[in-house]
């Protein structure tokens, strides 16, 4: 390949479980868990919302086309997207949640409760957070562990995974955690660190009488409690401004 045709290879994210490379207008996702990569490909095929074009899939590598537009936001940074763009994201989520369920299950409330036990104990034992702060957040988080009617959830709906152009959603990426789950989890994760955007998202979602805001707050906290250790062990900083530890220290 000569200089005229050379393309830059960018490492988008890399850790022990997976890596994503950008080569020109193509993203190459390499996942150590082949089953998770299969879920991602199947979920994009089933989801009734805009997703990237799958160019080819040869496990453990999934090649997808780049999306137009830019990410709705990023955790720890103010979002410059308009209220209408956030509302459009809410409308896309509602379309997903109204779709037929995927054939594979998600985590049950019992499984989440067991994981919460483990992570809260680790946070205290390793001095990451004070015992009373962990206990207060755990009490808040338990409100999410109630029976729910399962819907088709994205499962990792961070605002960086939703691409918009103007007031239109051009695509949603990173579907490896898609499953049957609680609709309020997707809404909570999209607004984790962007709580001021929740009203815009709900306006687009068309929540009718409105979801239980206490449960959305509980999911903000539960997600944060469950991910602090994973983030720290994979080279990310959960204590960065606006990120998970800030969520746990906030008075929700």
C-alpha positions as CSV (number, residue, x, y, z in Angstrom):
1,X,0.0,0.0,0.0
2,X,1.5,3.4,-1.0
3,X,1.2,6.6,0.9
4,X,-1.7,7.8,-1.3
5,X,-3.9,4.9,-0.2
6,X,-2.7,4.5,3.4
7,X,-5.3,4.9,6.1
8,X,-4.8,5.6,9.7
9,X,-5.6,2.9,12.3
10,X,-7.1,4.3,15.5
11,X,-7.5,2.4,18.7
12,X,-10.9,3.5,19.9
13,X,-11.0,1.3,23.1
14,X,-8.9,-1.6,24.2
15,X,-8.8,-3.7,27.4
16,X,-8.5,-7.4,28.3
17,X,-12.0,-8.3,27.2
18,X,-12.4,-6.5,23.9
19,X,-10.9,-4.0,21.5
20,X,-12.3,-1.6,18.9
21,X,-10.2,-0.3,16.0
22,X,-11.1,2.3,13.4
23,X,-9.6,1.8,10.0
24,X,-10.9,4.6,7.7
25,X,-14.7,4.4,7.7
26,X,-14.7,0.8,9.2
27,X,-14.7,-0.2,12.8
28,X,-13.3,-3.6,13.7
29,X,-14.6,-5.0,17.0
30,X,-12.6,-7.9,18.5
31,X,-14.4,-9.6,21.4
32,X,-12.8,-12.4,23.5
33,X,-16.3,-13.7,24.2
34,X,-17.7,-15.1,20.9
35,X,-21.1,-15.5,22.4
36,X,-21.2,-11.8,23.3
37,X,-20.1,-10.9,19.7
38,X,-22.9,-13.1,18.4
39,X,-25.5,-11.3,20.6
40,X,-24.3,-8.0,19.2
41,X,-24.7,-9.1,15.6
42,X,-28.1,-10.6,16.2
43,X,-29.4,-7.7,18.2
44,X,-28.5,-5.2,15.5
45,X,-30.4,-7.4,13.0
46,X,-33.5,-7.5,15.3
47,X,-33.5,-3.9,16.6
48,X,-36.1,-1.7,14.8
49,X,-33.9,1.4,15.2
50,X,-31.0,2.7,13.2
51,X,-27.8,0.6,13.7
52,X,-24.5,0.5,11.9
53,X,-24.2,-1.6,8.7
54,X,-22.5,-4.9,9.4
55,X,-19.9,-5.3,6.7
56,X,-18.8,-8.8,7.8
57,X,-18.7,-11.0,10.8
58,X,-15.9,-13.6,11.3
59,X,-15.8,-14.4,15.0
60,X,-14.2,-13.0,17.0
61,X,-14.1,-9.9,14.7
62,X,-17.2,-7.8,13.7
63,X,-16.7,-5.2,11.0
64,X,-19.2,-2.3,11.0
65,X,-19.5,0.9,9.0
66,X,-19.0,4.3,10.6
67,X,-22.2,6.2,11.4
68,X,-22.8,9.8,10.3
69,X,-23.1,12.5,13.0
70,X,-21.6,12.6,16.4
71,X,-22.3,11.0,19.8
72,X,-25.1,12.4,21.8
73,X,-22.8,13.0,24.8
74,X,-20.0,11.5,26.9
75,X,-19.9,10.7,30.5
76,X,-18.1,13.3,32.5
77,X,-18.5,16.0,29.8
78,X,-21.3,18.5,29.2
79,X,-23.5,17.5,26.2
80,X,-23.8,20.1,23.4
81,X,-26.6,18.2,21.7
82,X,-29.9,20.0,21.6
83,X,-33.0,19.1,23.7
84,X,-34.6,17.9,20.5
85,X,-31.7,15.5,19.9
86,X,-32.1,14.0,23.4
87,X,-35.9,13.7,22.8
88,X,-35.2,11.9,19.5
89,X,-33.0,9.5,21.4
90,X,-36.0,8.9,23.8
91,X,-38.3,8.2,20.9
92,X,-35.8,5.7,19.5
93,X,-35.6,3.9,22.8
94,X,-39.4,3.7,23.0
95,X,-39.4,2.1,19.5
96,X,-36.9,-0.5,20.8
97,X,-38.8,-1.2,24.0
98,X,-42.0,-1.7,22.0
99,X,-40.3,-4.3,19.7
100,X,-40.7,-8.1,20.2
101,X,-38.4,-9.5,22.8
102,X,-35.0,-10.9,21.8
103,X,-34.7,-14.7,22.3
104,X,-32.1,-14.5,25.0
105,X,-32.7,-13.5,28.6
106,X,-31.0,-10.7,30.6
107,X,-29.9,-10.6,34.3
108,X,-32.6,-11.2,36.8
109,X,-33.2,-9.0,39.9
110,X,-31.8,-11.9,42.0
111,X,-28.6,-12.0,40.0
112,X,-28.2,-8.2,40.2
113,X,-28.8,-8.4,44.0
114,X,-26.1,-11.0,44.4
115,X,-23.7,-8.9,42.3
116,X,-24.5,-5.8,44.4
117,X,-23.6,-7.7,47.6
118,X,-20.2,-8.6,46.1
119,X,-19.4,-5.1,44.8
120,X,-20.5,-3.2,47.9
121,X,-18.3,-5.4,50.0
122,X,-15.4,-4.8,47.7
123,X,-15.8,-1.1,47.7
124,X,-15.7,-1.0,51.5
125,X,-13.0,-3.6,52.0
126,X,-10.6,-1.8,49.6
127,X,-11.3,1.7,51.0
128,X,-12.7,3.0,47.7
129,X,-15.7,4.6,49.4
130,X,-16.7,5.1,53.0
131,X,-18.9,2.4,54.5
132,X,-21.8,4.8,55.3
133,X,-21.7,6.2,51.7
134,X,-21.9,2.7,50.3
135,X,-24.7,1.8,52.7
136,X,-26.7,4.9,51.7
137,X,-26.3,4.2,48.0
138,X,-27.1,0.5,48.4
139,X,-30.5,1.5,50.1
140,X,-31.2,3.7,47.1
141,X,-30.2,1.0,44.6
142,X,-32.5,-1.6,46.0
143,X,-35.5,0.3,44.6
144,X,-34.5,-1.0,41.2
145,X,-34.6,-4.6,42.3
146,X,-38.3,-5.0,41.9
147,X,-40.4,-7.1,39.4
148,X,-40.5,-5.5,36.0
149,X,-42.1,-6.4,32.7
150,X,-39.2,-7.3,30.3
151,X,-38.7,-5.4,27.1
152,X,-36.0,-5.4,24.4
153,X,-33.2,-3.3,26.1
154,X,-29.9,-2.2,24.6
155,X,-28.2,-2.9,27.9
156,X,-25.3,-0.4,27.6
157,X,-27.1,2.7,26.4
158,X,-24.5,5.3,27.2
159,X,-24.9,8.6,25.4
160,X,-21.6,7.9,23.6
161,X,-23.4,4.9,21.9
162,X,-26.1,7.1,20.4
163,X,-25.2,9.1,17.3
164,X,-27.2,12.1,16.2
165,X,-27.1,14.5,13.3
166,X,-29.1,17.6,14.0
167,X,-32.3,16.4,15.6
168,X,-32.2,12.9,14.1
169,X,-30.7,9.6,15.6
170,X,-28.5,8.2,12.9
171,X,-27.6,5.0,14.7
172,X,-27.0,3.2,18.0
173,X,-23.8,1.2,18.5
174,X,-22.4,-1.4,20.9
175,X,-25.2,-4.0,21.3
176,X,-23.3,-6.7,23.1
177,X,-25.3,-6.3,26.3
178,X,-28.7,-6.3,24.5
179,X,-31.3,-8.6,26.2
180,X,-34.6,-8.8,27.9
181,X,-34.6,-6.3,30.7
182,X,-36.1,-3.3,32.5
183,X,-37.0,-0.4,30.3
184,X,-36.0,2.1,33.0
185,X,-32.5,0.8,33.0
186,X,-31.9,2.0,29.4
187,X,-33.5,5.4,30.3
188,X,-31.3,5.6,33.4
189,X,-28.1,4.7,31.7
190,X,-28.6,7.2,28.9
191,X,-28.9,10.0,31.4
192,X,-26.3,8.8,34.0
193,X,-24.1,11.9,34.4
194,X,-26.6,13.9,32.3
195,X,-29.5,14.0,34.8
196,X,-30.6,17.4,33.5
197,X,-31.5,15.7,30.2
198,X,-33.9,13.2,31.7
199,X,-36.9,15.4,31.0
200,X,-36.0,15.7,27.3
201,X,-35.5,12.0,27.0
202,X,-38.9,11.3,28.6
203,X,-40.6,13.8,26.4
204,X,-39.4,11.9,23.4
205,X,-40.1,8.5,25.0
206,X,-43.7,9.3,25.5
207,X,-43.9,8.0,29.0
208,X,-47.6,8.9,29.4
209,X,-48.1,9.3,33.2
210,X,-44.4,9.0,33.6
211,X,-42.0,6.4,34.9
212,X,-41.1,6.0,38.5
213,X,-38.3,8.5,38.9
214,X,-37.1,6.9,42.1
215,X,-36.5,3.7,40.2
216,X,-34.5,5.6,37.5
217,X,-32.4,7.2,40.3
218,X,-32.0,3.7,41.8
219,X,-30.6,2.4,38.5
220,X,-28.2,5.4,38.3
221,X,-26.8,4.3,41.6
222,X,-27.0,0.5,41.0
223,X,-25.1,0.8,37.7
224,X,-22.4,2.9,39.4
225,X,-22.0,0.5,42.3
226,X,-21.7,-2.5,39.9
227,X,-19.1,-0.9,37.6
228,X,-16.6,1.0,39.7
229,X,-14.3,-2.1,40.2
230,X,-14.6,-3.2,36.5
231,X,-13.7,0.3,35.3
232,X,-10.7,0.6,37.7
233,X,-9.4,-2.9,36.7
234,X,-9.7,-2.2,33.0
235,X,-7.8,1.1,32.9
236,X,-10.7,3.6,33.2
237,X,-11.2,6.2,35.9
238,X,-14.6,6.0,37.7
239,X,-13.5,8.9,39.9
240,X,-13.2,11.4,37.0
241,X,-15.5,14.4,37.3
242,X,-19.1,13.6,36.4
243,X,-18.5,9.8,36.4
244,X,-19.6,6.9,38.6
245,X,-18.1,7.9,41.9
246,X,-19.5,11.4,41.5
247,X,-22.9,9.9,41.0
248,X,-22.5,7.9,44.2
249,X,-21.4,11.0,46.1
250,X,-24.3,13.1,44.8
251,X,-27.5,13.7,46.7
252,X,-29.9,12.3,44.2
